[in-house]
């Protein structure tokens, strides 16, 4: 049984690495980065669990457990962020920030579990008669149940609810993005955890490998369907060669990408601006830009004309916005020169008439 389960663990790790390699071929969009976060978390968790299974001593097993938690605490919240974004649901950022703070507390409790019994009430090393070495037997304290509730159950329930909501309220959209299949896959780790909790499966916890396989499957499914490469809709090599500024925003008008020309217009537009509201840019005209309405603004003694265009999918769902900014300084200066020439010509005519009358 141990050899079979170790083989399954290795297969899960290979699957996660394969999915990560697929993501590395993408365009580095915010959504792909979120998928990378939870895949890296799953990789760390499964490597840690593999080390626990092969640990020869109690001390080595405890180190492996701590490695597992480095991955475990990153998965649920990042997956929740991803699902809400994928379903175009409003992300409950305030709740997720609290959950992230709880995850940090849990990590502190786990890494100091040798000094207290808040997370593990008792830690035992049981010799296994069927193989060399042994395995950990843990009894849990209040910290574990806080992690189970706030670190795992709550973000996963929120993710599942978002998927159910989009399947019920937006059936055509859900069918196009295979949300029902993602919902079914996302439910499997819950089944695995419940099976282990009620001791249907003894000694070996299938949750890490099932979770890793599910997350890899979701990423591969999305990659094959190629329905989540948002930045390719607005940016590419052509846009970076444009002299006009282009900035891509998500549905909350937060910056997701930009081209070289836009970075030249706004001095503080850089990689740190990704995920920030467009209004945070120094000199941006804020409320003056409306959908489809072209308006001018002045920045650093240059004149620009900007307007916002929504990005819609085939279901007319708003996927974000593109801000287009044109440099009209030369045109404006040319018009001013023409006005000055006209005014000067008009003054010359008046002067000529006055002189001729005298």
C-alpha positions as CSV (number, residue, x, y, z in Angstrom):
1,X,0.0,0.0,0.0
2,X,2.8,2.4,0.9
3,X,4.6,1.9,-2.5
4,X,1.3,2.5,-4.3
5,X,0.6,5.7,-2.4
6,X,4.1,7.0,-2.9
7,X,3.7,6.4,-6.6
8,X,0.5,8.3,-6.6
9,X,2.2,11.2,-4.8
10,X,5.0,11.3,-7.3
11,X,2.5,11.3,-10.2
12,X,0.7,14.2,-8.5
13,X,3.9,16.2,-8.2
14,X,4.8,15.5,-11.9
15,X,1.2,16.7,-12.9
16,X,1.6,19.9,-11.0
17,X,5.0,20.6,-12.6
18,X,3.5,20.0,-16.0
19,X,0.7,22.4,-15.4
20,X,3.2,25.0,-14.1
21,X,5.2,24.6,-17.3
22,X,2.1,25.4,-19.3
23,X,1.5,28.6,-17.4
24,X,5.1,29.7,-17.9
25,X,4.3,29.8,-21.6
26,X,1.6,32.4,-21.1
27,X,1.7,36.2,-21.2
28,X,2.1,36.7,-17.5
29,X,-1.3,38.1,-16.9
30,X,-2.6,38.6,-13.3
31,X,-4.9,35.6,-13.6
32,X,-2.1,33.4,-14.7
33,X,0.0,34.6,-11.8
34,X,-2.8,33.6,-9.4
35,X,-2.9,30.1,-10.9
36,X,0.9,29.9,-10.5
37,X,0.5,30.8,-6.8
38,X,-1.9,28.0,-6.0
39,X,0.0,25.5,-8.1
40,X,3.3,26.4,-6.4
41,X,1.4,26.0,-3.1
42,X,0.2,22.6,-4.2
43,X,3.7,21.6,-5.3
44,X,5.2,22.6,-1.9
45,X,2.4,20.8,0.0
46,X,2.8,17.5,-1.9
47,X,6.6,17.6,-1.7
48,X,6.3,18.1,2.0
49,X,3.9,15.3,2.3
50,X,6.1,13.0,0.3
51,X,9.0,13.9,2.7
52,X,6.7,13.1,5.6
53,X,5.8,9.7,4.2
54,X,9.5,8.8,3.7
55,X,10.8,10.4,7.0
56,X,12.9,8.0,9.1
57,X,12.5,9.9,12.4
58,X,10.0,12.1,14.3
59,X,12.2,15.2,13.8
60,X,12.4,14.7,10.0
61,X,8.6,14.2,9.8
62,X,7.9,17.4,11.8
63,X,10.1,19.4,9.4
64,X,8.2,17.9,6.5
65,X,4.9,18.8,8.1
66,X,6.0,22.5,8.4
67,X,7.0,22.4,4.7
68,X,3.5,21.2,3.9
69,X,1.9,24.1,5.7
70,X,3.9,26.6,3.7
71,X,2.0,25.3,0.7
72,X,-1.3,24.5,2.4
73,X,-2.0,28.1,3.6
74,X,-1.4,29.6,0.1
75,X,-3.8,27.4,-1.8
76,X,-7.4,28.1,-0.6
77,X,-7.3,31.9,-0.6
78,X,-5.4,32.2,-4.0
79,X,-7.8,29.6,-5.5
80,X,-10.8,31.7,-4.2
81,X,-9.3,34.8,-5.8
82,X,-9.0,32.9,-9.1
83,X,-12.5,31.5,-9.1
84,X,-14.2,34.8,-8.4
85,X,-12.1,36.4,-11.2
86,X,-12.8,33.5,-13.6
87,X,-16.5,33.7,-12.9
88,X,-16.6,37.6,-13.1
89,X,-18.0,37.8,-9.6
90,X,-17.1,40.6,-7.2
91,X,-14.2,39.4,-5.1
92,X,-14.8,39.7,-1.3
93,X,-11.4,41.3,-0.8
94,X,-12.0,42.4,2.8
95,X,-12.9,38.8,3.9
96,X,-9.9,37.3,2.0
97,X,-7.5,39.8,3.6
98,X,-8.7,38.6,7.0
99,X,-8.3,35.0,6.0
100,X,-4.7,35.7,4.8
101,X,-3.9,37.2,8.2
102,X,-5.3,34.1,9.9
103,X,-3.1,32.0,7.6
104,X,0.0,33.9,8.8
105,X,-1.1,33.2,12.4
106,X,-1.5,29.5,11.6
107,X,2.0,29.4,10.1
108,X,3.4,30.9,13.3
109,X,1.6,28.3,15.4
110,X,2.8,25.4,13.2
111,X,6.4,26.5,13.1
112,X,6.4,26.9,16.9
113,X,4.4,23.7,17.6
114,X,7.3,22.3,19.6
115,X,6.9,25.0,22.2
116,X,3.1,24.8,22.9
117,X,0.1,22.6,22.4
118,X,-2.2,25.2,20.7
119,X,-2.0,23.5,17.3
120,X,-1.0,19.9,18.2
121,X,-2.1,18.6,21.6
122,X,0.0,15.5,21.1
123,X,2.6,14.3,18.6
124,X,3.5,10.6,18.5
125,X,5.8,8.5,16.3
126,X,4.4,5.1,15.6
127,X,6.6,2.3,14.3
128,X,5.1,0.7,11.2
129,X,5.4,-3.1,11.2
130,X,4.8,-3.2,7.4
131,X,7.7,-1.1,6.4
132,X,10.8,0.5,7.8
133,X,10.5,3.6,9.9
134,X,7.1,4.9,11.1
135,X,4.5,7.6,10.8
136,X,3.1,10.5,12.8
137,X,0.0,10.3,14.8
138,X,-1.3,13.8,15.7
139,X,-4.0,15.0,18.0
140,X,-5.2,18.5,17.2
141,X,-5.6,21.6,19.3
142,X,-7.8,24.7,18.7
143,X,-5.3,26.2,16.2
144,X,-5.9,23.3,13.8
145,X,-9.7,23.7,13.9
146,X,-9.3,27.4,13.2
147,X,-7.2,26.6,10.2
148,X,-9.7,23.9,9.0
149,X,-12.5,26.4,9.3
150,X,-11.0,29.7,8.2
151,X,-8.0,28.6,6.3
152,X,-9.6,25.8,4.3
153,X,-13.4,25.4,4.6
154,X,-14.5,29.1,4.3
155,X,-12.4,30.0,1.1
156,X,-13.4,26.7,-0.5
157,X,-17.1,27.2,0.3
158,X,-16.9,30.7,-1.1
159,X,-15.3,29.3,-4.3
160,X,-17.9,26.6,-4.7
161,X,-20.7,29.1,-4.1
162,X,-19.3,31.4,-6.8
163,X,-19.2,28.5,-9.2
164,X,-22.8,27.4,-8.3
165,X,-24.0,30.9,-8.7
166,X,-22.6,31.4,-12.2
167,X,-23.9,27.9,-13.2
168,X,-27.5,28.9,-12.0
169,X,-27.6,32.5,-13.0
170,X,-25.5,32.4,-16.2
171,X,-26.0,29.0,-17.7
172,X,-24.7,29.9,-21.2
173,X,-21.7,31.6,-19.9
174,X,-21.0,28.7,-17.5
175,X,-21.3,26.2,-20.3
176,X,-18.9,28.2,-22.5
177,X,-16.3,28.2,-19.7
178,X,-17.1,24.7,-18.4
179,X,-17.8,26.0,-15.0
180,X,-19.8,22.8,-14.1
181,X,-16.8,20.6,-14.8
182,X,-14.6,22.9,-12.7
183,X,-17.2,22.8,-9.9
184,X,-17.2,19.0,-10.0
185,X,-13.4,18.9,-9.9
186,X,-13.3,21.5,-7.1
187,X,-15.5,19.3,-4.9
188,X,-13.1,16.3,-5.0
189,X,-10.6,17.6,-2.4
190,X,-13.6,18.1,0.0
191,X,-14.6,14.4,-0.5
192,X,-11.0,13.3,0.1
193,X,-10.6,15.3,3.3
194,X,-14.0,14.0,4.6
195,X,-12.9,10.4,3.8
196,X,-9.7,10.9,5.8
197,X,-11.4,12.7,8.7
198,X,-13.9,9.9,9.3
199,X,-11.1,7.3,8.9
200,X,-12.4,5.7,5.7
201,X,-8.7,5.9,4.7
202,X,-6.2,4.9,7.3
203,X,-2.7,6.3,7.8
204,X,-2.4,8.0,4.4
205,X,-4.1,11.4,3.8
206,X,-5.2,11.6,0.1
207,X,-6.1,15.2,0.3
208,X,-2.8,16.8,-0.8
209,X,-2.4,14.6,-3.9
210,X,-6.1,14.9,-4.8
211,X,-5.9,18.7,-4.4
212,X,-2.8,18.9,-6.5
213,X,-4.3,16.8,-9.3
214,X,-7.5,18.8,-9.2
215,X,-5.7,22.2,-9.4
216,X,-3.5,20.8,-12.2
217,X,-6.6,19.6,-14.0
218,X,-8.3,23.0,-13.8
219,X,-5.3,24.8,-15.1
220,X,-4.8,22.3,-18.0
221,X,-8.6,22.5,-18.8
222,X,-8.4,26.3,-19.0
223,X,-5.2,26.2,-21.0
224,X,-6.6,23.8,-23.6
225,X,-9.8,25.8,-23.9
226,X,-7.7,29.0,-24.2
227,X,-10.5,31.0,-22.7
228,X,-8.5,32.8,-20.0
229,X,-5.6,34.5,-21.8
230,X,-7.2,38.0,-21.2
231,X,-4.2,40.1,-22.0
232,X,-4.0,38.7,-25.5
233,X,-7.2,40.5,-26.2
234,X,-5.6,43.9,-25.7
235,X,-1.9,43.6,-25.8
236,X,0.9,42.1,-27.9
237,X,3.8,43.0,-30.0
238,X,1.8,45.3,-32.2
239,X,0.5,47.4,-29.2
240,X,4.0,47.8,-27.8
241,X,5.1,49.3,-31.1
242,X,2.3,51.9,-31.1
243,X,3.1,55.5,-30.3
244,X,-0.3,55.9,-28.5
245,X,-0.8,54.8,-24.9
246,X,-2.9,51.8,-24.1
247,X,-3.8,50.6,-20.6
248,X,-5.9,47.5,-19.9
249,X,-8.2,47.4,-16.8
250,X,-10.2,44.7,-15.2
251,X,-13.9,45.2,-14.3
252,X,-13.0,47.1,-11.2
253,X,-10.9,49.5,-13.3
254,X,-7.7,48.1,-11.8
255,X,-4.6,48.1,-14.0
256,X,-3.8,44.7,-15.5
257,X,-1.4,45.7,-18.3
258,X,0.0,48.6,-20.3
259,X,2.2,49.3,-23.3
260,X,5.5,51.2,-23.6
261,X,3.9,54.4,-24.8
262,X,1.5,54.5,-21.8
263,X,4.5,54.1,-19.4
264,X,6.1,57.1,-21.2
265,X,3.1,59.2,-20.5
266,X,2.6,58.4,-16.8
267,X,5.9,58.4,-15.0
268,X,4.7,56.2,-12.1
269,X,3.2,53.5,-14.4
270,X,5.4,50.4,-13.9
271,X,5.2,46.8,-12.8
272,X,4.2,47.9,-9.3
273,X,1.0,49.6,-10.7
274,X,-0.5,46.2,-11.7
275,X,-3.5,45.6,-9.6
276,X,-3.8,49.3,-8.6
277,X,-6.8,51.5,-9.5
278,X,-6.2,53.6,-12.6
279,X,-7.0,56.7,-10.6
280,X,-3.8,56.1,-8.6
281,X,-1.7,57.2,-11.5
282,X,-0.3,60.8,-11.1
283,X,-1.9,63.1,-13.7
284,X,-4.6,60.7,-14.8
285,X,-7.8,62.7,-15.4
286,X,-9.9,60.4,-13.2
287,X,-13.6,61.0,-13.6
288,X,-13.1,63.0,-16.8
289,X,-12.8,59.8,-18.9
290,X,-16.1,58.2,-19.7
291,X,-16.9,55.2,-21.9
292,X,-16.7,56.1,-25.5
293,X,-16.3,59.9,-24.8
294,X,-13.1,61.5,-26.0
295,X,-11.7,64.2,-23.7
296,X,-8.5,66.2,-23.6
297,X,-6.2,66.7,-20.6
298,X,-2.8,68.2,-20.1
299,X,0.2,66.5,-18.5
300,X,3.8,67.7,-18.3
301,X,3.2,70.4,-20.8
302,X,1.8,67.9,-23.3
303,X,-1.8,67.5,-24.5
304,X,-3.5,64.1,-24.7
305,X,-6.9,62.9,-25.9
306,X,-8.2,59.9,-24.0
307,X,-11.2,57.7,-23.8
308,X,-12.3,54.3,-22.3
309,X,-13.6,51.4,-24.3
310,X,-15.2,48.3,-22.6
311,X,-14.0,44.8,-23.5
312,X,-17.0,42.6,-24.1
313,X,-17.2,38.8,-24.7
314,X,-19.6,37.1,-27.0
315,X,-22.3,37.2,-24.3
316,X,-21.9,40.9,-23.9
317,X,-20.3,40.4,-20.5
318,X,-17.9,43.1,-19.4
319,X,-14.4,41.6,-19.1
320,X,-12.7,45.0,-18.4
321,X,-11.7,48.2,-20.2
322,X,-9.1,49.5,-22.5
323,X,-7.9,53.2,-22.0
324,X,-6.7,54.7,-25.2
325,X,-4.5,57.8,-25.0
326,X,-3.5,59.8,-28.0
327,X,-0.8,62.5,-28.0
328,X,-2.4,65.5,-29.7
329,X,0.3,68.0,-28.7
330,X,1.6,68.5,-32.3
331,X,-1.9,68.8,-33.7
332,X,-2.9,71.3,-31.0
333,X,0.3,73.4,-31.5
334,X,-0.3,73.4,-35.3
335,X,-3.9,74.6,-34.7
336,X,-2.5,77.3,-32.4
337,X,0.0,78.4,-35.0
338,X,-2.7,78.6,-37.7
339,X,-4.8,80.8,-35.3
340,X,-1.9,83.0,-34.7
341,X,-1.2,83.4,-38.4
342,X,-4.9,84.2,-39.0
343,X,-4.9,86.7,-36.2
344,X,-1.7,88.3,-37.5
345,X,-3.1,88.4,-41.1
346,X,-6.3,90.0,-39.8
347,X,-4.3,92.6,-37.9
348,X,-2.2,93.3,-41.0
349,X,-5.3,93.8,-43.1
350,X,-6.7,96.2,-40.5
351,X,-3.4,98.1,-40.5
352,X,-3.4,98.3,-44.3
353,X,-6.9,99.6,-44.4
354,X,-6.1,102.3,-41.8
355,X,-3.0,103.4,-43.7
356,X,-4.9,103.5,-47.0
357,X,-7.7,105.6,-45.5
358,X,-5.1,108.1,-44.4
